Amino acid sequence: MHRLQLTINQYFATPALVIVLATGFYQVAEFDYQLAKFWLSASITIVIVIGGLLGAYFIPSDRRLGPMVEGEIAAKGGGDIELSDLSEEYQKGAKLQGIVGTITGVLLVIAVYLMVMKPGL
């Protein structure tokens, strides 16, 4: 799971955020939108925050948690392993990643809403 998340975040999510920002600024210039409009400045801020979370939290977290859980599974000898069988450190890291992921998902939904609905335009 952590290897997949790392690959998605590095090779798909990060470039997608760069494209969203670039096309957003292009639309601002092309359609003469005002950067001071709440929907636009909030959307840009959210995209930047999500990019920051990817680079500063999710990618490093997956790089740390992936090998940790692989080592713990190997030490247990494989077979059926429950989450409760893994170390408390891993469980805390995975839980925090889930919480931050949920918050990121909510921010993403808000950004999409703002960009599609353009309230106040």
Backbone hydrogen bonds, N-H to C=O, Kabsch-Sander energy under -0.5 kcal/mol:
donor,donor_aa,acceptor,acceptor_aa,energy
5,Q,1,M,-2.7
6,L,2,H,-2.5
7,T,3,R,-2.3
8,I,4,L,-2.8
9,N,5,Q,-2.9
10,Q,6,L,-2.4
11,Y,7,T,-2.7
12,F,8,I,-2.0
13,A,8,I,-2.9
14,T,9,N,-1.7
16,A,12,F,-2.1
17,L,13,A,-2.4
18,V,14,T,-1.9
19,I,15,P,-2.3
20,V,16,A,-2.6
21,L,17,L,-2.5
22,A,18,V,-2.6
23,T,19,I,-3.0
24,G,20,V,-2.1
25,F,21,L,-2.6
26,Y,22,A,-2.0
27,Q,23,T,-2.4
28,V,24,G,-2.1
29,A,25,F,-2.0
30,E,26,Y,-3.0
31,F,27,Q,-2.9
33,Y,28,V,-1.1
35,L,33,Y,-0.6
37,K,34,Q,-1.9
41,S,37,K,-2.7
42,A,38,F,-3.0
43,S,39,W,-1.4
44,I,40,L,-2.5
45,T,41,S,-2.3
46,I,42,A,-2.6
47,V,43,S,-2.4
48,I,44,I,-2.3
49,V,45,T,-2.6
50,I,46,I,-2.8
51,G,47,V,-2.3
52,G,48,I,-2.4
53,L,49,V,-2.6
54,L,50,I,-2.4
55,G,51,G,-2.3
56,A,52,G,-3.1
57,Y,53,L,-2.0
58,F,53,L,-2.6
59,I,54,L,-2.5
61,S,57,Y,-2.6
62,D,58,F,-2.7
63,R,59,I,-2.0
64,R,60,P,-1.5
65,L,61,S,-3.3
66,G,62,D,-2.0
68,M,64,R,-1.2
69,V,65,L,-2.7
70,E,66,G,-2.2
71,G,67,P,-2.4
72,E,68,M,-2.0
73,I,69,V,-2.6
74,A,70,E,-2.4
75,A,71,G,-2.2
76,K,72,E,-1.5
77,G,73,I,-0.6
77,G,74,A,-0.9
78,G,73,I,-1.9
81,I,79,G,-0.5
85,D,82,E,-1.6
86,L,83,L,-1.6
91,Q,87,S,-2.4
92,K,88,E,-2.6
93,G,89,E,-2.1
94,A,90,Y,-3.0
95,K,91,Q,-2.4
96,L,92,K,-2.6
97,Q,93,G,-2.2
98,G,94,A,-1.9
99,I,95,K,-2.2
100,V,96,L,-2.8
101,G,97,Q,-2.2
102,T,98,G,-2.0
103,I,99,I,-2.2
104,T,100,V,-2.4
105,G,101,G,-2.3
106,V,102,T,-2.2
107,L,103,I,-2.4
108,L,104,T,-2.3
109,V,105,G,-2.2
110,I,106,V,-2.4
111,A,107,L,-2.6
112,V,108,L,-2.5
113,Y,109,V,-2.5
114,L,110,I,-2.7
115,M,111,A,-2.6
116,V,112,V,-2.4
117,M,113,Y,-3.0
118,K,114,L,-1.8
121,L,118,K,-1.8
